[in-house]
Amino acid sequence: MAFIDDLAMELFTLSLVGVVSIYMTGTVYMAYRHGVRDMEEVLKPGVFPLGALGAVITIMGIYGEMTWPLQAAITYFSTIRI
């Protein structure tokens, strides 16, 4: 199986997490300024996108750890020992 570097997708996903987090922070701030005190209700719409992005990041991390091409050369320093 050939190794495909997915660094671009990882960086895009991390930047998307940052954008969603900033958007959610701004939404909470605006709701608080308008007198809404139940922040759990304000944050509920952002739970699924952040959870989905977290799952994608976890899958990419596990995939990257399992398919790293230099596994035999740096086995001593690798997280997963063969």
N, CA, C and O atoms as a Maestro MAE file, in Angstrom:
{
 s_m_m2io_version
 :::
 2.0.0
}

f_m_ct {
 s_m_title
 :::
 protein
 m_atom[328] {
  # First column is atom index #
  i_m_mmod_type
  r_m_x_coord
  r_m_y_coord
  r_m_z_coord
  i_m_residue_number
  s_m_chain_name
  s_m_pdb_residue_name
  s_m_pdb_atom_name
  i_m_atomic_number
  :::
  1 25 0.852 -1.180 0.000 1 A "MET " " N  " 7
  2 3 0.000 0.000 0.000 1 A "MET " " CA " 6
  3 2 0.893 1.236 0.000 1 A "MET " " C  " 6
  4 15 1.809 1.344 0.815 1 A "MET " " O  " 8
  5 25 0.636 2.133 -0.880 2 A "ALA " " N  " 7
  6 3 1.436 3.347 -0.995 2 A "ALA " " CA " 6
  7 2 1.060 4.340 0.094 2 A "ALA " " C  " 6
  8 15 -0.095 4.426 0.512 2 A "ALA " " O  " 8
  9 25 2.047 5.074 0.537 3 A "PHE " " N  " 7
  10 3 1.797 6.107 1.545 3 A "PHE " " CA " 6
  11 2 1.356 7.392 0.862 3 A "PHE " " C  " 6
  12 15 2.026 7.879 -0.048 3 A "PHE " " O  " 8
  13 25 0.242 7.933 1.296 4 A "ILE " " N  " 7
  14 3 -0.261 9.198 0.764 4 A "ILE " " CA " 6
  15 2 -0.228 10.211 1.899 4 A "ILE " " C  " 6
  16 15 -0.869 10.017 2.932 4 A "ILE " " O  " 8
  17 25 0.508 11.274 1.708 5 A "ASP " " N  " 7
  18 3 0.635 12.293 2.748 5 A "ASP " " CA " 6
  19 2 -0.641 13.124 2.801 5 A "ASP " " C  " 6
  20 15 -1.032 13.740 1.810 5 A "ASP " " O  " 8
  21 25 -1.278 13.138 3.948 6 A "ASP " " N  " 7
  22 3 -2.529 13.875 4.096 6 A "ASP " " CA " 6
  23 2 -2.349 15.123 4.962 6 A "ASP " " C  " 6
  24 15 -3.274 15.546 5.654 6 A "ASP " " O  " 8
  25 25 -1.156 15.702 4.917 7 A "LEU " " N  " 7
  26 3 -0.872 16.876 5.729 7 A "LEU " " CA " 6
  27 2 -1.778 18.049 5.370 7 A "LEU " " C  " 6
  28 15 -2.226 18.774 6.258 7 A "LEU " " O  " 8
  29 25 -2.052 18.246 4.088 8 A "ALA " " N  " 7
  30 3 -2.911 19.355 3.677 8 A "ALA " " CA " 6
  31 2 -4.308 19.212 4.268 8 A "ALA " " C  " 6
  32 15 -4.889 20.194 4.731 8 A "ALA " " O  " 8
  33 25 -4.847 18.004 4.255 9 A "MET " " N  " 7
  34 3 -6.172 17.792 4.836 9 A "MET " " CA " 6
  35 2 -6.147 17.978 6.351 9 A "MET " " C  " 6
  36 15 -7.094 18.515 6.926 9 A "MET " " O  " 8
  37 25 -5.072 17.540 6.996 10 A "GLU " " N  " 7
  38 3 -4.961 17.725 8.440 10 A "GLU " " CA " 6
  39 2 -4.921 19.213 8.796 10 A "GLU " " C  " 6
  40 15 -5.595 19.648 9.729 10 A "GLU " " O  " 8
  41 25 -4.138 19.982 8.057 11 A "LEU " " N  " 7
  42 3 -4.048 21.415 8.341 11 A "LEU " " CA " 6
  43 2 -5.366 22.123 8.046 11 A "LEU " " C  " 6
  44 15 -5.768 23.016 8.792 11 A "LEU " " O  " 8
  45 25 -6.041 21.733 6.966 12 A "PHE " " N  " 7
  46 3 -7.338 22.328 6.663 12 A "PHE " " CA " 6
  47 2 -8.351 21.999 7.756 12 A "PHE " " C  " 6
  48 15 -9.126 22.864 8.164 12 A "PHE " " O  " 8
  49 25 -8.348 20.752 8.231 13 A "THR " " N  " 7
  50 3 -9.283 20.343 9.278 13 A "THR " " CA " 6
  51 2 -9.018 21.108 10.570 13 A "THR " " C  " 6
  52 15 -9.958 21.538 11.237 13 A "THR " " O  " 8
  53 25 -7.752 21.281 10.929 14 A "LEU " " N  " 7
  54 3 -7.432 22.040 12.143 14 A "LEU " " CA " 6
  55 2 -7.846 23.497 12.020 14 A "LEU " " C  " 6
  56 15 -8.326 24.091 12.986 14 A "LEU " " O  " 8
  57 25 -7.662 24.083 10.832 15 A "SER " " N  " 7
  58 3 -8.103 25.471 10.647 15 A "SER " " CA " 6
  59 2 -9.625 25.564 10.680 15 A "SER " " C  " 6
  60 15 -10.173 26.554 11.165 15 A "SER " " O  " 8
  61 25 -10.311 24.546 10.171 16 A "LEU " " N  " 7
  62 3 -11.772 24.534 10.233 16 A "LEU " " CA " 6
  63 2 -12.255 24.425 11.679 16 A "LEU " " C  " 6
  64 15 -13.254 25.046 12.041 16 A "LEU " " O  " 8
  65 25 -11.567 23.654 12.499 17 A "VAL " " N  " 7
  66 3 -11.905 23.581 13.928 17 A "VAL " " CA " 6
  67 2 -11.752 24.957 14.571 17 A "VAL " " C  " 6
  68 15 -12.585 25.364 15.381 17 A "VAL " " O  " 8
  69 25 -10.691 25.667 14.212 18 A "GLY " " N  " 7
  70 3 -10.490 27.017 14.741 18 A "GLY " " CA " 6
  71 2 -11.593 27.964 14.327 18 A "GLY " " C  " 6
  72 15 -12.063 28.762 15.138 18 A "GLY " " O  " 8
  73 25 -12.014 27.888 13.072 19 A "VAL " " N  " 7
  74 3 -13.089 28.763 12.587 19 A "VAL " " CA " 6
  75 2 -14.401 28.451 13.301 19 A "VAL " " C  " 6
  76 15 -15.111 29.366 13.719 19 A "VAL " " O  " 8
  77 25 -14.725 27.172 13.443 20 A "VAL " " N  " 7
  78 3 -15.961 26.792 14.138 20 A "VAL " " CA " 6
  79 2 -15.910 27.229 15.600 20 A "VAL " " C  " 6
  80 15 -16.913 27.694 16.141 20 A "VAL " " O  " 8
  81 25 -14.764 27.084 16.238 21 A "SER " " N  " 7
  82 3 -14.631 27.497 17.643 21 A "SER " " CA " 6
  83 2 -14.782 29.007 17.799 21 A "SER " " C  " 6
  84 15 -15.439 29.469 18.732 21 A "SER " " O  " 8
  85 25 -14.185 29.774 16.904 22 A "ILE " " N  " 7
  86 3 -14.328 31.232 16.958 22 A "ILE " " CA " 6
  87 2 -15.774 31.633 16.696 22 A "ILE " " C  " 6
  88 15 -16.297 32.532 17.354 22 A "ILE " " O  " 8
  89 25 -16.424 30.971 15.737 23 A "TYR " " N  " 7
  90 3 -17.833 31.263 15.454 23 A "TYR " " CA " 6
  91 2 -18.705 30.965 16.674 23 A "TYR " " C  " 6
  92 15 -19.592 31.749 17.014 23 A "TYR " " O  " 8
  93 25 -18.452 29.831 17.331 24 A "MET " " N  " 7
  94 3 -19.240 29.485 18.515 24 A "MET " " CA " 6
  95 2 -18.982 30.463 19.654 24 A "MET " " C  " 6
  96 15 -19.910 30.830 20.375 24 A "MET " " O  " 8
  97 25 -17.746 30.886 19.822 25 A "THR " " N  " 7
  98 3 -17.428 31.868 20.860 25 A "THR " " CA " 6
  99 2 -18.148 33.184 20.590 25 A "THR " " C  " 6
  100 15 -18.695 33.791 21.510 25 A "THR " " O  " 8
  101 25 -18.153 33.626 19.341 26 A "GLY " " N  " 7
  102 3 -18.859 34.852 18.976 26 A "GLY " " CA " 6
  103 2 -20.358 34.731 19.178 26 A "GLY " " C  " 6
  104 15 -21.009 35.678 19.618 26 A "GLY " " O  " 8
  105 25 -20.909 33.562 18.857 27 A "THR " " N  " 7
  106 3 -22.341 33.333 19.058 27 A "THR " " CA " 6
  107 2 -22.701 33.410 20.535 27 A "THR " " C  " 6
  108 15 -23.705 34.022 20.900 27 A "THR " " O  " 8
  109 25 -21.888 32.795 21.384 28 A "VAL " " N  " 7
  110 3 -22.147 32.835 22.833 28 A "VAL " " CA " 6
  111 2 -22.025 34.266 23.346 28 A "VAL " " C  " 6
  112 15 -22.830 34.707 24.167 28 A "VAL " " O  " 8
  113 25 -21.031 34.982 22.867 29 A "TYR " " N  " 7
  114 3 -20.838 36.375 23.301 29 A "TYR " " CA " 6
  115 2 -22.033 37.241 22.914 29 A "TYR " " C  " 6
  116 15 -22.529 38.024 23.724 29 A "TYR " " O  " 8
  117 25 -22.493 37.097 21.674 30 A "MET " " N  " 7
  118 3 -23.630 37.906 21.225 30 A "MET " " CA " 6
  119 2 -24.907 37.526 21.974 30 A "MET " " C  " 6
  120 15 -25.702 38.400 22.320 30 A "MET " " O  " 8
  121 25 -25.111 36.236 22.226 31 A "ALA " " N  " 7
  122 3 -26.295 35.805 22.966 31 A "ALA " " CA " 6
  123 2 -26.248 36.332 24.401 31 A "ALA " " C  " 6
  124 15 -27.272 36.752 24.941 31 A "ALA " " O  " 8
  125 25 -25.075 36.312 25.014 32 A "TYR " " N  " 7
  126 3 -24.941 36.811 26.385 32 A "TYR " " CA " 6
  127 2 -25.213 38.315 26.448 32 A "TYR " " C  " 6
  128 15 -25.831 38.805 27.393 32 A "TYR " " O  " 8
  129 25 -24.744 39.038 25.431 33 A "ARG " " N  " 7
  130 3 -24.987 40.486 25.404 33 A "ARG " " CA " 6
  131 2 -26.463 40.808 25.230 33 A "ARG " " C  " 6
  132 15 -26.924 41.858 25.679 33 A "ARG " " O  " 8
  133 25 -27.213 39.913 24.581 34 A "HIS " " N  " 7
  134 3 -28.642 40.136 24.377 34 A "HIS " " CA " 6
  135 2 -29.490 39.570 25.508 34 A "HIS " " C  " 6
  136 15 -30.718 39.558 25.414 34 A "HIS " " O  " 8
  137 25 -28.857 39.106 26.566 35 A "GLY " " N  " 7
  138 3 -29.583 38.696 27.761 35 A "GLY " " CA " 6
  139 2 -29.867 37.209 27.884 35 A "GLY " " C  " 6
  140 15 -30.517 36.801 28.846 35 A "GLY " " O  " 8
  141 25 -29.418 36.398 26.972 36 A "VAL " " N  " 7
  142 3 -29.632 34.956 27.077 36 A "VAL " " CA " 6
  143 2 -28.640 34.398 28.097 36 A "VAL " " C  " 6
  144 15 -27.433 34.607 27.978 36 A "VAL " " O  " 8
  145 25 -29.160 33.688 29.098 37 A "ARG " " N  " 7
  146 3 -28.286 33.168 30.150 37 A "ARG " " CA " 6
  147 2 -28.091 31.654 30.061 37 A "ARG " " C  " 6
  148 15 -27.240 31.102 30.758 37 A "ARG " " O  " 8
  149 25 -28.864 30.981 29.218 38 A "ASP " " N  " 7
  150 3 -28.741 29.531 29.067 38 A "ASP " " CA " 6
  151 2 -27.749 29.233 27.942 38 A "ASP " " C  " 6
  152 15 -28.140 29.023 26.793 38 A "ASP " " O  " 8
  153 25 -26.471 29.218 28.288 39 A "MET " " N  " 7
  154 3 -25.419 29.048 27.287 39 A "MET " " CA " 6
  155 2 -25.378 27.634 26.713 39 A "MET " " C  " 6
  156 15 -24.872 27.428 25.610 39 A "MET " " O  " 8
  157 25 -25.902 26.666 27.447 40 A "GLU " " N  " 7
  158 3 -25.927 25.300 26.931 40 A "GLU " " CA " 6
  159 2 -26.797 25.220 25.675 40 A "GLU " " C  " 6
  160 15 -26.444 24.528 24.720 40 A "GLU " " O  " 8
  161 25 -27.907 25.911 25.672 41 A "GLU " " N  " 7
  162 3 -28.770 25.932 24.493 41 A "GLU " " CA " 6
  163 2 -28.103 26.648 23.324 41 A "GLU " " C  " 6
  164 15 -28.307 26.276 22.169 41 A "GLU " " O  " 8
  165 25 -27.315 27.661 23.618 42 A "VAL " " N  " 7
  166 3 -26.628 28.397 22.559 42 A "VAL " " CA " 6
  167 2 -25.522 27.543 21.941 42 A "VAL " " C  " 6
  168 15 -25.270 27.637 20.740 42 A "VAL " " O  " 8
  169 25 -24.858 26.710 22.748 43 A "LEU " " N  " 7
  170 3 -23.746 25.895 22.267 43 A "LEU " " CA " 6
  171 2 -24.175 24.587 21.592 43 A "LEU " " C  " 6
  172 15 -23.368 23.967 20.899 43 A "LEU " " O  " 8
  173 25 -25.424 24.157 21.781 44 A "LYS " " N  " 7
  174 3 -25.866 22.872 21.240 44 A "LYS " " CA " 6
  175 2 -25.704 22.742 19.724 44 A "LYS " " C  " 6
  176 15 -25.316 21.667 19.267 44 A "LYS " " O  " 8
  177 25 -25.978 23.774 18.918 45 A "PRO " " N  " 7
  178 3 -25.802 23.596 17.465 45 A "PRO " " CA " 6
  179 2 -24.356 23.351 17.043 45 A "PRO " " C  " 6
  180 15 -24.127 22.825 15.954 45 A "PRO " " O  " 8
  181 25 -23.383 23.710 17.860 46 A "GLY " " N  " 7
  182 3 -21.986 23.526 17.488 46 A "GLY " " CA " 6
  183 2 -21.382 22.225 17.962 46 A "GLY " " C  " 6
  184 15 -20.224 21.935 17.662 46 A "GLY " " O  " 8
  185 25 -22.156 21.426 18.707 47 A "VAL " " N  " 7
  186 3 -21.613 20.178 19.250 47 A "VAL " " CA " 6
  187 2 -21.343 19.165 18.144 47 A "VAL " " C  " 6
  188 15 -20.279 18.547 18.123 47 A "VAL " " O  " 8
  189 25 -22.283 18.988 17.231 48 A "PHE " " N  " 7
  190 3 -22.097 17.997 16.175 48 A "PHE " " CA " 6
  191 2 -20.932 18.342 15.241 48 A "PHE " " C  " 6
  192 15 -20.115 17.464 14.960 48 A "PHE " " O  " 8
  193 25 -20.818 19.591 14.745 49 A "PRO " " N  " 7
  194 3 -19.673 19.880 13.864 49 A "PRO " " CA " 6
  195 2 -18.316 19.661 14.543 49 A "PRO " " C  " 6
  196 15 -17.403 19.104 13.935 49 A "PRO " " O  " 8
  197 25 -18.186 20.090 15.781 50 A "LEU " " N  " 7
  198 3 -16.908 19.900 16.475 50 A "LEU " " CA " 6
  199 2 -16.651 18.423 16.780 50 A "LEU " " C  " 6
  200 15 -15.510 17.964 16.712 50 A "LEU " " O  " 8
  201 25 -17.698 17.686 17.112 51 A "GLY " " N  " 7
  202 3 -17.535 16.247 17.346 51 A "GLY " " CA " 6
  203 2 -17.149 15.503 16.077 51 A "GLY " " C  " 6
  204 15 -16.309 14.605 16.112 51 A "GLY " " O  " 8
  205 25 -17.759 15.874 14.959 52 A "ALA " " N  " 7
  206 3 -17.427 15.243 13.684 52 A "ALA " " CA " 6
  207 2 -15.991 15.565 13.274 52 A "ALA " " C  " 6
  208 15 -15.263 14.690 12.806 52 A "ALA " " O  " 8
  209 25 -15.592 16.816 13.450 53 A "LEU " " N  " 7
  210 3 -14.214 17.190 13.124 53 A "LEU " " CA " 6
  211 2 -13.224 16.484 14.045 53 A "LEU " " C  " 6
  212 15 -12.145 16.087 13.605 53 A "LEU " " O  " 8
  213 25 -13.579 16.328 15.311 54 A "GLY " " N  " 7
  214 3 -12.718 15.586 16.236 54 A "GLY " " CA " 6
  215 2 -12.571 14.126 15.833 54 A "GLY " " C  " 6
  216 15 -11.489 13.550 15.950 54 A "GLY " " O  " 8
  217 25 -13.659 13.528 15.357 55 A "ALA " " N  " 7
  218 3 -13.588 12.144 14.886 55 A "ALA " " CA " 6
  219 2 -12.705 12.037 13.646 55 A "ALA " " C  " 6
  220 15 -11.923 11.095 13.519 55 A "ALA " " O  " 8
  221 25 -12.825 12.998 12.733 56 A "VAL " " N  " 7
  222 3 -11.992 13.000 11.524 56 A "VAL " " CA " 6
  223 2 -10.518 13.142 11.901 56 A "VAL " " C  " 6
  224 15 -9.667 12.443 11.352 56 A "VAL " " O  " 8
  225 25 -10.214 14.041 12.830 57 A "ILE " " N  " 7
  226 3 -8.829 14.245 13.258 57 A "ILE " " CA " 6
  227 2 -8.278 12.985 13.927 57 A "ILE " " C  " 6
  228 15 -7.121 12.624 13.711 57 A "ILE " " O  " 8
  229 25 -9.098 12.318 14.734 58 A "THR " " N  " 7
  230 3 -8.667 11.079 15.389 58 A "THR " " CA " 6
  231 2 -8.387 9.983 14.365 58 A "THR " " C  " 6
  232 15 -7.379 9.283 14.463 58 A "THR " " O  " 8
  233 25 -9.271 9.832 13.391 59 A "ILE " " N  " 7
  234 3 -9.070 8.808 12.358 59 A "ILE " " CA " 6
  235 2 -7.820 9.113 11.544 59 A "ILE " " C  " 6
  236 15 -7.037 8.209 11.253 59 A "ILE " " O  " 8
  237 25 -7.622 10.378 11.174 60 A "MET " " N  " 7
  238 3 -6.420 10.736 10.414 60 A "MET " " CA " 6
  239 2 -5.159 10.494 11.232 60 A "MET " " C  " 6
  240 15 -4.141 10.070 10.684 60 A "MET " " O  " 8
  241 25 -5.211 10.756 12.534 61 A "GLY " " N  " 7
  242 3 -4.050 10.523 13.381 61 A "GLY " " CA " 6
  243 2 -3.707 9.053 13.494 61 A "GLY " " C  " 6
  244 15 -2.538 8.678 13.407 61 A "GLY " " O  " 8
  245 25 -4.713 8.219 13.686 62 A "ILE " " N  " 7
  246 3 -4.469 6.778 13.777 62 A "ILE " " CA " 6
  247 2 -3.965 6.246 12.441 62 A "ILE " " C  " 6
  248 15 -3.033 5.442 12.408 62 A "ILE " " O  " 8
  249 25 -4.570 6.684 11.343 63 A "TYR " " N  " 7
  250 3 -4.129 6.253 10.016 63 A "TYR " " CA " 6
  251 2 -2.682 6.682 9.748 63 A "TYR " " C  " 6
  252 15 -1.883 5.908 9.221 63 A "TYR " " O  " 8
  253 25 -2.365 7.911 10.113 64 A "GLY " " N  " 7
  254 3 -1.006 8.391 9.906 64 A "GLY " " CA " 6
  255 2 0.014 7.648 10.740 64 A "GLY " " C  " 6
  256 15 1.137 7.415 10.291 64 A "GLY " " O  " 8
  257 25 -0.364 7.275 11.943 65 A "GLU " " N  " 7
  258 3 0.557 6.528 12.807 65 A "GLU " " CA " 6
  259 2 0.781 5.114 12.290 65 A "GLU " " C  " 6
  260 15 1.882 4.575 12.408 65 A "GLU " " O  " 8
  261 25 -0.250 4.515 11.723 66 A "MET " " N  " 7
  262 3 -0.140 3.140 11.233 66 A "MET " " CA " 6
  263 2 0.569 3.037 9.876 66 A "MET " " C  " 6
  264 15 1.133 1.990 9.559 66 A "MET " " O  " 8
  265 25 0.548 4.095 9.082 67 A "THR " " N  " 7
  266 3 1.088 3.999 7.719 67 A "THR " " CA " 6
  267 2 2.320 4.859 7.501 67 A "THR " " C  " 6
  268 15 2.717 5.066 6.355 67 A "THR " " O  " 8
  269 25 2.931 5.361 8.546 68 A "TRP " " N  " 7
  270 3 4.107 6.220 8.372 68 A "TRP " " CA " 6
  271 2 5.209 5.432 7.673 68 A "TRP " " C  " 6
  272 15 5.526 4.327 8.112 68 A "TRP " " O  " 8
  273 25 5.811 5.959 6.595 69 A "PRO " " N  " 7
  274 3 6.746 5.166 5.794 69 A "PRO " " CA " 6
  275 2 8.077 4.861 6.476 69 A "PRO " " C  " 6
  276 15 8.752 3.918 6.064 69 A "PRO " " O  " 8
  277 25 8.477 5.593 7.474 70 A "LEU " " N  " 7
  278 3 9.763 5.367 8.122 70 A "LEU " " CA " 6
  279 2 9.637 4.521 9.381 70 A "LEU " " C  " 6
  280 15 10.487 4.603 10.268 70 A "LEU " " O  " 8
  281 25 8.605 3.724 9.467 71 A "GLN " " N  " 7
  282 3 8.340 2.948 10.672 71 A "GLN " " CA " 6
  283 2 9.497 2.021 11.013 71 A "GLN " " C  " 6
  284 15 9.863 1.914 12.183 71 A "GLN " " O  " 8
  285 25 10.084 1.348 10.032 72 A "ALA " " N  " 7
  286 3 11.169 0.404 10.311 72 A "ALA " " CA " 6
  287 2 12.455 1.124 10.697 72 A "ALA " " C  " 6
  288 15 13.248 0.605 11.483 72 A "ALA " " O  " 8
  289 25 12.662 2.317 10.148 73 A "ALA " " N  " 7
  290 3 13.907 3.038 10.413 73 A "ALA " " CA " 6
  291 2 13.912 3.685 11.795 73 A "ALA " " C  " 6
  292 15 14.976 3.823 12.399 73 A "ALA " " O  " 8
  293 25 12.763 4.079 12.302 74 A "ILE " " N  " 7
  294 3 12.723 4.777 13.601 74 A "ILE " " CA " 6
  295 2 11.819 4.047 14.584 74 A "ILE " " C  " 6
  296 15 11.103 4.684 15.357 74 A "ILE " " O  " 8
  297 25 11.844 2.737 14.566 75 A "THR " " N  " 7
  298 3 10.977 1.943 15.433 75 A "THR " " CA " 6
  299 2 11.208 2.285 16.902 75 A "THR " " C  " 6
  300 15 10.265 2.280 17.694 75 A "THR " " O  " 8
  301 25 12.433 2.577 17.266 76 A "TYR " " N  " 7
  302 3 12.730 2.856 18.671 76 A "TYR " " CA " 6
  303 2 11.995 4.106 19.157 76 A "TYR " " C  " 6
  304 15 11.581 4.163 20.314 76 A "TYR " " O  " 8
  305 25 11.829 5.100 18.293 77 A "PHE " " N  " 7
  306 3 11.206 6.359 18.683 77 A "PHE " " CA " 6
  307 2 9.717 6.409 18.371 77 A "PHE " " C  " 6
  308 15 9.058 7.400 18.689 77 A "PHE " " O  " 8
  309 25 9.183 5.381 17.766 78 A "SER " " N  " 7
  310 3 7.788 5.376 17.370 78 A "SER " " CA " 6
  311 2 6.871 5.136 18.570 78 A "SER " " C  " 6
  312 15 7.265 4.505 19.551 78 A "SER " " O  " 8
  313 25 5.664 5.642 18.476 79 A "THR " " N  " 7
  314 3 4.679 5.441 19.539 79 A "THR " " CA " 6
  315 2 4.245 3.999 19.592 79 A "THR " " C  " 6
  316 15 4.088 3.435 20.675 79 A "THR " " O  " 8
  317 25 4.049 3.393 18.432 80 A "ILE " " N  " 7
  318 3 3.616 2.005 18.353 80 A "ILE " " CA " 6
  319 2 4.821 1.146 18.017 80 A "ILE " " C  " 6
  320 15 5.405 1.276 16.942 80 A "ILE " " O  " 8
  321 25 5.185 0.278 18.930 81 A "ARG " " N  " 7
  322 3 6.341 -0.583 18.714 81 A "ARG " " CA " 6
  323 2 5.891 -1.862 18.012 81 A "ARG " " C  " 6
  324 15 4.856 -2.444 18.340 81 A "ARG " " O  " 8
  325 25 6.687 -2.275 17.053 82 A "ILE " " N  " 7
  326 3 6.367 -3.501 16.317 82 A "ILE " " CA " 6
  327 2 7.132 -4.655 16.931 82 A "ILE " " C  " 6
  328 15 7.015 -5.789 16.468 82 A "ILE " " O  " 8
  :::
 }
 m_bond[327] {
  # First column is bond index #
  i_m_from
  i_m_to
  i_m_order
  :::
  1 1 2 1
  2 2 3 1
  3 3 4 2
  4 3 5 1
  5 5 6 1
  6 6 7 1
  7 7 8 2
  8 7 9 1
  9 9 10 1
  10 10 11 1
  11 11 12 2
  12 11 13 1
  13 13 14 1
  14 14 15 1
  15 15 16 2
  16 15 17 1
  17 17 18 1
  18 18 19 1
  19 19 20 2
  20 19 21 1
  21 21 22 1
  22 22 23 1
  23 23 24 2
  24 23 25 1
  25 25 26 1
  26 26 27 1
  27 27 28 2
  28 27 29 1
  29 29 30 1
  30 30 31 1
  31 31 32 2
  32 31 33 1
  33 33 34 1
  34 34 35 1
  35 35 36 2
  36 35 37 1
  37 37 38 1
  38 38 39 1
  39 39 40 2
  40 39 41 1
  41 41 42 1
  42 42 43 1
  43 43 44 2
  44 43 45 1
  45 45 46 1
  46 46 47 1
  47 47 48 2
  48 47 49 1
  49 49 50 1
  50 50 51 1
  51 51 52 2
  52 51 53 1
  53 53 54 1
  54 54 55 1
  55 55 56 2
  56 55 57 1
  57 57 58 1
  58 58 59 1
  59 59 60 2
  60 59 61 1
  61 61 62 1
  62 62 63 1
  63 63 64 2
  64 63 65 1
  65 65 66 1
  66 66 67 1
  67 67 68 2
  68 67 69 1
  69 69 70 1
  70 70 71 1
  71 71 72 2
  72 71 73 1
  73 73 74 1
  74 74 75 1
  75 75 76 2
  76 75 77 1
  77 77 78 1
  78 78 79 1
  79 79 80 2
  80 79 81 1
  81 81 82 1
  82 82 83 1
  83 83 84 2
  84 83 85 1
  85 85 86 1
  86 86 87 1
  87 87 88 2
  88 87 89 1
  89 89 90 1
  90 90 91 1
  91 91 92 2
  92 91 93 1
  93 93 94 1
  94 94 95 1
  95 95 96 2
  96 95 97 1
  97 97 98 1
  98 98 99 1
  99 99 100 2
  100 99 101 1
  101 101 102 1
  102 102 103 1
  103 103 104 2
  104 103 105 1
  105 105 106 1
  106 106 107 1
  107 107 108 2
  108 107 109 1
  109 109 110 1
  110 110 111 1
  111 111 112 2
  112 111 113 1
  113 113 114 1
  114 114 115 1
  115 115 116 2
  116 115 117 1
  117 117 118 1
  118 118 119 1
  119 119 120 2
  120 119 121 1
  121 121 122 1
  122 122 123 1
  123 123 124 2
  124 123 125 1
  125 125 126 1
  126 126 127 1
  127 127 128 2
  128 127 129 1
  129 129 130 1
  130 130 131 1
  131 131 132 2
  132 131 133 1
  133 133 134 1
  134 134 135 1
  135 135 136 2
  136 135 137 1
  137 137 138 1
  138 138 139 1
  139 139 140 2
  140 139 141 1
  141 141 142 1
  142 142 143 1
  143 143 144 2
  144 143 145 1
  145 145 146 1
  146 146 147 1
  147 147 148 2
  148 147 149 1
  149 149 150 1
  150 150 151 1
  151 151 152 2
  152 151 153 1
  153 153 154 1
  154 154 155 1
  155 155 156 2
  156 155 157 1
  157 157 158 1
  158 158 159 1
  159 159 160 2
  160 159 161 1
  161 161 162 1
  162 162 163 1
  163 163 164 2
  164 163 165 1
  165 165 166 1
  166 166 167 1
  167 167 168 2
  168 167 169 1
  169 169 170 1
  170 170 171 1
  171 171 172 2
  172 171 173 1
  173 173 174 1
  174 174 175 1
  175 175 176 2
  176 175 177 1
  177 177 178 1
  178 178 179 1
  179 179 180 2
  180 179 181 1
  181 181 182 1
  182 182 183 1
  183 183 184 2
  184 183 185 1
  185 185 186 1
  186 186 187 1
  187 187 188 2
  188 187 189 1
  189 189 190 1
  190 190 191 1
  191 191 192 2
  192 191 193 1
  193 193 194 1
  194 194 195 1
  195 195 196 2
  196 195 197 1
  197 197 198 1
  198 198 199 1
  199 199 200 2
  200 199 201 1
  201 201 202 1
  202 202 203 1
  203 203 204 2
  204 203 205 1
  205 205 206 1
  206 206 207 1
  207 207 208 2
  208 207 209 1
  209 209 210 1
  210 210 211 1
  211 211 212 2
  212 211 213 1
  213 213 214 1
  214 214 215 1
  215 215 216 2
  216 215 217 1
  217 217 218 1
  218 218 219 1
  219 219 220 2
  220 219 221 1
  221 221 222 1
  222 222 223 1
  223 223 224 2
  224 223 225 1
  225 225 226 1
  226 226 227 1
  227 227 228 2
  228 227 229 1
  229 229 230 1
  230 230 231 1
  231 231 232 2
  232 231 233 1
  233 233 234 1
  234 234 235 1
  235 235 236 2
  236 235 237 1
  237 237 238 1
  238 238 239 1
  239 239 240 2
  240 239 241 1
  241 241 242 1
  242 242 243 1
  243 243 244 2
  244 243 245 1
  245 245 246 1
  246 246 247 1
  247 247 248 2
  248 247 249 1
  249 249 250 1
  250 250 251 1
  251 251 252 2
  252 251 253 1
  253 253 254 1
  254 254 255 1
  255 255 256 2
  256 255 257 1
  257 257 258 1
  258 258 259 1
  259 259 260 2
  260 259 261 1
  261 261 262 1
  262 262 263 1
  263 263 264 2
  264 263 265 1
  265 265 266 1
  266 266 267 1
  267 267 268 2
  268 267 269 1
  269 269 270 1
  270 270 271 1
  271 271 272 2
  272 271 273 1
  273 273 274 1
  274 274 275 1
  275 275 276 2
  276 275 277 1
  277 277 278 1
  278 278 279 1
  279 279 280 2
  280 279 281 1
  281 281 282 1
  282 282 283 1
  283 283 284 2
  284 283 285 1
  285 285 286 1
  286 286 287 1
  287 287 288 2
  288 287 289 1
  289 289 290 1
  290 290 291 1
  291 291 292 2
  292 291 293 1
  293 293 294 1
  294 294 295 1
  295 295 296 2
  296 295 297 1
  297 297 298 1
  298 298 299 1
  299 299 300 2
  300 299 301 1
  301 301 302 1
  302 302 303 1
  303 303 304 2
  304 303 305 1
  305 305 306 1
  306 306 307 1
  307 307 308 2
  308 307 309 1
  309 309 310 1
  310 310 311 1
  311 311 312 2
  312 311 313 1
  313 313 314 1
  314 314 315 1
  315 315 316 2
  316 315 317 1
  317 317 318 1
  318 318 319 1
  319 319 320 2
  320 319 321 1
  321 321 322 1
  322 322 323 1
  323 323 324 2
  324 323 325 1
  325 325 326 1
  326 326 327 1
  327 327 328 2
  :::
 }
}
